Amino acid sequence: MRAIITGATKGIGKAIAVALAKKGYDIIGCARNEVELASFETEMKSYDVDVLAIKADLGKKVEVQDFIAKAITFAPQVDVLVNNVGVFYPGSLLDEADDVFEMQQQTNVNATYYIAKSIGKLMREQSFGYIFNICSVASKMPVENAGSYSVTKAAMLSLNNVLRKELAPYHVKVTAIIPGATYTASWEGTTLDKAKFVQPEDVAKAIDTILSLSDGTNVDELTITPSNF
């Protein structure tokens, strides 16, 4: 079994990688930081699985395409794809510079589109597979001071729904994971209690559970929010 995970070296991506490696999945992961990738590769190999750790900035189309090519060469069959990578720049949509939207669009939507399209075709041919798209509560309702982010995450959820409809006849499942405030690197420096957040491991456990469901079941979307935030 093999899993592709974007943004794999920390936060939600890292927690999912650990959970799947413990289940025996070989891991193909990417991130921008070479030091973090080296540490990630060492840790994943400690679970006695094969690992491919690729340096890639998924805000750049050429690097997305390079990542896809390397991933498919390493794993001509893919069981799980987790589109996790994302960026968030706070601000008012009306007042921000255009490139604030464009940077989020390129990473949050375009990269997911290119990767899901390529791996989705592969899964369609092999007639099995599971795609998880890590969206956000902002996918369903605009978040204050996060205008462009909310737009891109809403687009990601729409992409998820199109993929689910197109791939269902080929026994490929697609699920949108919709977490609320999750304790990741984006919250570094907060004075809020960590216990008041969703934990990355909660998202990983949810995916592990979904993967264990019967063949005839698809979880269309799963929302996970803090109980007392």
N, C-alpha and C positions, 0 to 999 in steps of 0.2 A: 504494500500500500504506500502511496506517495501523496504528499500534500504540498501545495504551493501557498505560501503566506507572504503577503506584502507588508512592509513595516514590521518586520518580525523580531527585531532585537530588543524591544521594550514594550511596556504597557500591555494592551490587549493582545497584540500580535505575539509577543513573547509568551504570554500565558497560554495562548492557543497552541503555539509551537511545542511547549513543554507537555501539555496535555496529550497532544497527538503523538509526540515522540514516545511517551510512556505507553501508548497503545500499540507501538511498533511501526508507526508511519515514518518512512523516510521523509526528510524535510528539505524543501527548497525555499529559501527565504532571501529577502532583500532589504537593504537599508542604505542610508547615505554615508554612515560613519564606519570607516574601515576598522577602527579599534573595537567598536561594539560588535561588528560582524565577526571578528576573530574570536572574541570571547563567546559569542553566540554559537559559533561552529564547534568550539571545544565543549561547551555544555551539552549541545545536542548529541554529540558523539558519545558522551558519557552514558546515554540511554541505549547504546549499541544499535544505532540506526545510521544509515547513510545520510550525508548532509551536503547540500550545495548552498553556500552563502555568497551572494552576489552583491557587489556595490552598485547601486543604481539610484539615481535621482528620478523618481517617477513623475516629476513635474516637467520632464524633458522627453518628448516623444521618441527621439532616437535611443535614449537609454531604456525606455519602456520596451521598445522593439528588441533591443539587445538582450534585455532580461528574459523576454518571452522565448527568444531563440535558444538561449542557454538552458532555460528551464525545460523546454520540450526535448532538447537533445539529451539532457540528463534523465528525463522521465517521459518516454514516449507514450505512456499511459499515466493518467492522473486521476486519483480517486477524489481528492478534495482540493478546492480552490477557496482561499479566504482573501477577499479584497478588503484589506484592513487599513492600508496607508491613507493618511489624510492630513490636511493642514488647516489651521484655524487662525485667522487674523481678525480680531475684534474691530468693530467700527460701524458707523452709519453708512448704509449703501449710498445715500444721496451725497454724502460728504467725502467719501473715500476716493483715492486715486484709482483710475481704471485698472492698473496692474494688480491691485489688491484682489479684485474679483478674478482677474485672468489667472493669477497664480493658484488660487483655490480651485478654479474650474479645471485647470490642467491636471492637478493632482487628484482632486476628489471625484471628478467625473471622467475626464478624458482617459486617464490611466486605467480606471476601472473598466471603461468601455473597451479599450484596446485589449486588455488582458482577458476580460470575460469573453470577448468575441473570439479570440484565438483559442483559448482553452475550452470554451463552449463548443466550438466546432470539433475539437478533438474528442470531447466527451460525447457529442452527438454521434460521431463515427464509432466510438467504442460501446455506445449504448449503456453507459453508466457514469455516475459521478455526482458530486454534490458541490454546489457553489454557495458560499456564504458571503453576503455583502454587509460590511459593518457600516451601518448608516448612523442615524442619530435621532433623538427626539426632535431636533431641528428639521428633520425630514418631513415631519407631520405638522409642525406648528412653528412659525418663525420665532426665533429666540432674540430677546432684546440685545442690542448692540452687536449683533452677529448677522447682519443682513445678507451679505454675499455668501457667507458660510451656509446660512439657511437655504438660500437658493440652490447652491451646489448639492447640498445633502438631499433636498427634495428631488433634484434631478437624478441622484444616485438611486433613490427609492423607486422612481419611475423606471429607470434602467433595470433594476432588479425585477420588477413586475413583468416587463417585456421579456426578459430572459426566461423567467419561470414559464410563461405562456408558450414561448417558442421551443423550449427544451423538454417540456413535459411529455410530448409524444415519444421521446427517445429515452425515457426512463432516467433522465437527468433531473435532479431536484435542485431548487433554488430557494434560498431563505434570506430574508432581510433581518438582520439583528439590529435592534433599535435601542441602544443604551442611553440612559440619562447620564447625569454627572458621574463620571468614572474616575477613580483615583489613578491618574497616569501622570506622565512628566509635565503635561500642560498645566497641572495644578501645583507644581513645585512652588514652595514659598507661601502657600495658603496657610492661614491660621485656623481654618476649619478642621474639625475632628475627622480624621481619616475614616472612622467608623460610619460616618454619615454619607459616605459615597458608595456607589457600586464598586466592587473590586474587579480588576481584570480577570481574576480567577473565576469569578461568577460567570462571566461571559464564556470563558473556556469550558466550564462545566456544562453550561447550557448547550454549547455546540456538541460536546461529547454525548450528551443525552439525546439530542436530535439525531445524531448519527446512528444511535442504537435503536431507533424506532423501526417499525416494520416497513417492508418494501413499498406497501401501498399507501404510506402516510407521507405527506409533505407539510411541513410547518411553513406557511406562507410568510409570516413575519412574527417576530418575538420582541416585545418591548420589556426592557429591564430598567427599572428606576429605583432610586433610593427610597427607602420606606419612611425616612424621617428627615429628608433634606430640606 
